[in-house]
Amino acid sequence: MKLVRDPVHGYIELDERVLRLVSDPFFQRLRHVTQTGLAYMVYPGMTHKRFEHSLGTMYLAKEFSSFIKRNSEVDFLTTEMISLISIAGLLHDIGHMPFSHTFENVLTTLRQVYGEEVIEQGKKTHVIMGEKIISEELSSVLEKEFSFAGVDPVKFIINVISGKYNTEEEKLGSLLISSFIDSDRSDYLLRDSYFAGVDYGRFDIERLKRVMLYVDGNLAILKKATPIVEEFLLARMYMYENVYFHSVVGMYNAIATHGIAKLIRENIIEVPLQPKELLKLNEFNIMYELQKHGEEFYIGLMERKGFRRIKQDITQECTNINEIRDEAMKESFDTNGLIMYHDFFDVPYMEDLGEAIYIYDGKEIERFSSVSTMVKSMKELRKAIVAYHVKVKDRIDKLERMIKKCK
């Protein structure tokens, strides 16, 4: 048994079976994948990695499962099944590429701005790569160490992290890893808030653990604890508004995006398509290649010099936002990325037919919107920025005029 001293959760225990996964090169590489892209350019403490977030997600998946077992009549939630769900939490981000979601933005930008033929699945790109790693590279360890009661651990974990569950066990595991209130979001809100040095993302995680249960195939919260759900959703909204969607954070993520896109377009680096290719690409060698082949982007990221942004953000009320985006993307292509458009979008909470937070009063469950007035006031978060390098300042007059007309 090993103990990891975590600044968010305290001690996290790793037994010998988990250590075999953690020691694998594909998991160790997460030590070098920045959790929040280029957010450290604004919040200097946010240099933490996917490695510790994955450990934290594993820890919370196990904690949530254990309390659900105590609070609910769920026969299948055995000690072994709790262990397997926690491993799904450990591996949920194993497919992330350098700079996390920023690299996924690179692939989208290559296709939408530069017309390159690349394979990209948006924010699911890392999930698809993760499935390959789990099935092709980690299957022998998983089958040896985590085959319980006839359950195929590889199939189970892939179904859980992809959300394509077939059994009740897989469904609960998937809800605990990826839903409106889950171990993934719980960890990154607390962890990112801690390293950013802000209070926005903090909520009562100990209370949340103890009021979770599984009823009629739904992950639910005891009705008496409705305020903790509101606290959680507000924490998420405030972190997006104030940290993840900070305009200057967006600018530096855009600089990295177009810099990496330049390296790929010039065949200096390649997009990893197979797991072993991913081991060869990291944030260090990307920055090394930028130093040689993308001077403006390198200096922008290393010395914080050269790039500016048009000070007026483009909000969702802007009537000509599509025209601004199209013009900015045309300029991005013409200037090889020295003018860039970066947008932000998130929905803090929105119920649909298949997904909602459920509240349980001891007799029946109901949707969160029926018991909370606060949630009805939450709206989607959307804005955009335009950034540019000073050497092409003479080309942004039209964009500035278009943005000033936004109402």
N, C-alpha and C positions, 0 to 999 in steps of 0.2 A: 504494500500500500504506500502510495506517495501522496503528499499533501502539497497543494499549490496555494500560496498565499495570494488571494485576489483582493484588490482594493475595494471592490464593490460587494462581494458576497462573503468575504472572510475566507476560511479554508475550504477548498474544493478537493475532495478525495478522488484519487485515481487508483483503481486496483490494477493488478497485473494485466488483465485482459484489455482494459481501456488503454493502458500504457503502450501496448503493442500497436494500437491504432495511432495514438498521439506521437509515437516515435517514428512512424512511417514518413518517408520524405514528402509525400503528398500532403500530409497534415503539417509537417514542420515548415513547409514553404509558406504557410499562413502567417508565420512570424514576420514575413516580409511583405505582406499585403496590407496596406493602410486601410483601416476600417472606414474612414469618412473622406476618402479622396484627398482633395487639397484644402480641406477645412482648416488644417493647421496653419495656413497662411494668414488666417484671421484670428483663430483661437490656437495659440502656440502649443497648448497642452494636448491637442487632439492628434497626437502621433501614435495612438494605440492601434493595434492590429486585429485582423480577423482571428488570429490564434486565440487570444484571451476572450474575445466575444464568443467563440465557439465553445470554449470551456464553460463560460457563464450560461450559455443557452442549454448545454447538457445538464448543468447543475439545476437550473430552474425547471427543465422538463421533468427531471426526477422528483424535485420537490412538489411540483404541481400534481404529478401522477400520484404521489404518496398521499397527499391530502385528499385528492379525489377518491382514492381507495377507502380512506377513512370516512368520508362524508357520503359515499354513494354505495348502492348495491350493484357492484360491477364485478361479477364472478371472474371475468377473464383478466382482470387487472392484477396478475400475480407479480411476485417479486421479479421473476424473469422477464415478464412483459414490461414492467417499469424500467428495467435495465435496458431493454431493446429500444424503448421509446427515447430514453436518454441518449443512446448512441445515435439515433436519428438526429437529435438536437446537436450532438457533437459534429456530425458530418454535413449539416444542412448547408453550409457555406463553403464546402471544400472545393467547389469548382470556380471560385472567384478568381479573376485575373488581376494583374497589377492595378493598383489604385481603385479596386473594387468597381462600383457602378460607373465610375468615370471611364473605364475601359469599355464598358457596354455602350456608353455614349459615343465612344470613338467609332464603334461599328455602325451605329445609326448614322453618325455624321458622314462616314465614308460613303454610305449608300445615298443619303438624302441630299447632301451638299455636293459631293464630288462624283456622284454617279458610279461609284465602284461596285462591282459585283462581289459582295461579301455575305457570308451567312451570319445573320444576327436575329436574335429572338427577344430584343429589348431587355427588360430586367429578368427575363427567364434564361438568358444566356448562361449564367453561372449555374443554374439548376440543371440544365442539359449537360454541361461539362461535368458537373458533380455526379450525375447518373453514370457517365462513362467511367469516371475514376472509381466509383464504388463497385461497378460491375466488372471492370477490367483489371483494376490494380489492387483493390482491397478485398475482393471476394474471398480469397483463401483464408485471410485472417478472420473475417466475419463468420465464415462457415465453420471454422475451427472453434472459435471462442464464443459465438452467440447463437448457436443453433439450439433453440429451446422448444420442446414439446412439438416437434415436427414443423415449426415455423421456419421458412426460408428467410434468413436475416437480410440477405441482399435484396430480395424482392420486397420484403417488408419495408426496409429503409427507403428504397427508391419510391415505392408507392406513397409513403408518408411525406417525403420532401417534395414530391411532384404534385401532391394533392389528388392523385388518381387512385384513391383507396377502393378496395374491394370487400374488406371485412370490417366488422365493428372495431376490432383492435386497431386496424390501420386508420380508420376514421378518427378515433380518439387521438391517436398519435399525431395525425395531420393537424387536427384542431389545436393541439398543444404546441405544435411547432409553428403553424401559420394560420392565424385567424385574427379577429379584431383585438382579442386579448390573448397573447400567447407568450411562450418563453423567449422567442426571438425578439419581439418588440420590447418585452419587459426588460431584457438585458441591455439592448442597445440604447433605450431611453435613459436608464440609470447610468450606464457606462459612459455614453457620450456626454451626458450632463456633467458627470464627475470630471472627465478630462477637459471639457470645455471651461470648467470653472463657473458654471451657471446652475441655477436652481430650477430652470424651466421643466426639465424632464424627470424630476423626482416625484415619487408617489409612494404610498405605504405598501411596499411589496410583501411584508410579513402578514399584513391584513388580507391582501389579495389571495395569497396562498391558501389561507384558512377558510375562505368562503367559496371555493370552487367545488363544483360537483358535476356529475354526468347524469342527465335525466332524459329519458326517451330519445336517446341518440343525439343529444345536444349538450355541448359544454355550457354550463350555466353558473350564475352567481347568485348567492342567497339574497333575497330581496332586501333584508336589513342592511346589506352592504352596498346598496345602490350608489352612495356617495363615492366609494372607492373606484367604481367604474367611471364616474364623471371625472374624478381626479386623474385617472389614467388617460382618458381621452383628451382632457385639457393639456396634460403634460405632453402628449404627442403633438397636439396642435401647436403649442407654444415652441416646442423644439424645432418644428418645421418652419414656423414663421420667423423665428429669431436666430436660429443656428444653421440648419441645413439649407434654408432658402435665403440666407444673407446674401445680398447682392455682390459683395466682394468675393465671398466664397464661390459664388457662381462664376465670376470672372476668371478666377484662377483654375477652376475646373475646366472652363472653356479653353484656356491657354493650354493646359495639359492635353485636352481632347484634340485640338487642332495640331499640336506638336506631334503627338503620337500618330495621328492620321497622316501627317507629312512623312514620317518614317516608313509607314506601311505603303503609302503610295509610291515612294521612291525605292521600294524593295530592300530597305535597310533592315527592317525587322518583318517578321511574318506573323499573321494572326494564328495563334495556336488552335488547331483543330482536333488534336489528339492529346490525351493526358500527358504522355512523355514530352511532347512539345512544350507543354505548360511549365515543366520543370526547368526549361532552358531560358524562360523569359521572366524577368523580375524588374522591380522598380529601379534597381541600381543600374542594370545595363541599358534600360530605356533612357535614363538621365545621361549616361555616358554617351549614347548615340546622339542624343539631342545636343550635347555639348559640341559634337563634331559636325552635325548636319542640320541643326535647327537652332542657330545662335539666338535669334530673338526670343524663342520660346524658352530656351535654357536660361538666359539671363532674366527673363521675366519671372521664372520660378525660383531660381537660385538667388537672385539679387533683388527681386521685386522691383525691377526697373523696366521701363519701356512701354508698358500697356496702361491704358486708361479705359474708363467706361463712360458712356453718356449718362450723366447723373440722374436723369429722370427715368425711373423704372417704368416698364410697360405693364400696366395692370389689366385685369380682365375686363375692365370697363372700356378699354380702348377700342374705338369703333373700327380702326384701320389696322388692327394687329396682324392680319394675314398679309396685307401689303408690306408692312414693315419686315415681317419674317422673310417673305420672298425676296425683297430687296437686299436684306442683310445676307441671306444665303448666296445670292448672286455675287455680292461683294466678297464673301468668304472665298468663293471659287476663284474669282479674278485676282485676289491678293494672296492666294495660297494660305489662307487662314489668318491673315493679319487683321481682318475685320471678322467679328464673330457674333452670332446670335445664340443666346442661351436661355432656355425657358425652364420654369419650375412648375410642377403640378402635383397635387396630392389631395386626396379626399379623406379627412380625418375619420369620418364615420358615415356610412350610407347603407341602409338596409335594402336588401332585395329578396327575391323569393327563396334563394338558397343560402343566404348568409346574414347573420345578425348576432348581436349579443343577447343572450337569453337570461331572464331573471326568474328565480324560483321561490315561491312563497311557502313551500311545504306541501302544496296540493297540486298546483299546476304551474306551467311555465308560460311566460309572455315575453314579447319582444321589448327591448330596452326602451324604444321610443314611446311605448305606452306608459312607462312609469317615470320618465325623465323629461322635464320641460327644457332643461339645458341643451340636450342633444339636438333639439329642433332648431336651435339657433346656429349650429355649426354648419359651415359652408365649405365648398371646395376652395383650396388655396391655389391660385394661379397668378403668375407674373412672368416677365421676361426682361432681359437686359441686352444691350448691345455694347460690346467692348472692341477696342481697336489698338493697334500699335501706333506710336507717335509718328513713325515715318510715313503712315498713310492717312494722317489727320485731314489732309486736304480732300479726301474722298468721302468723308462722313457728313458733309453739309446736308445732303438730301435726307439722310436718315435722321439727323437731328431735327430737321423741319417736320418730318413725318411724325416723330415722337412728340414734339411739342403740340401737335394738333390732337393728340389723344385726349379724350374727355373722360 
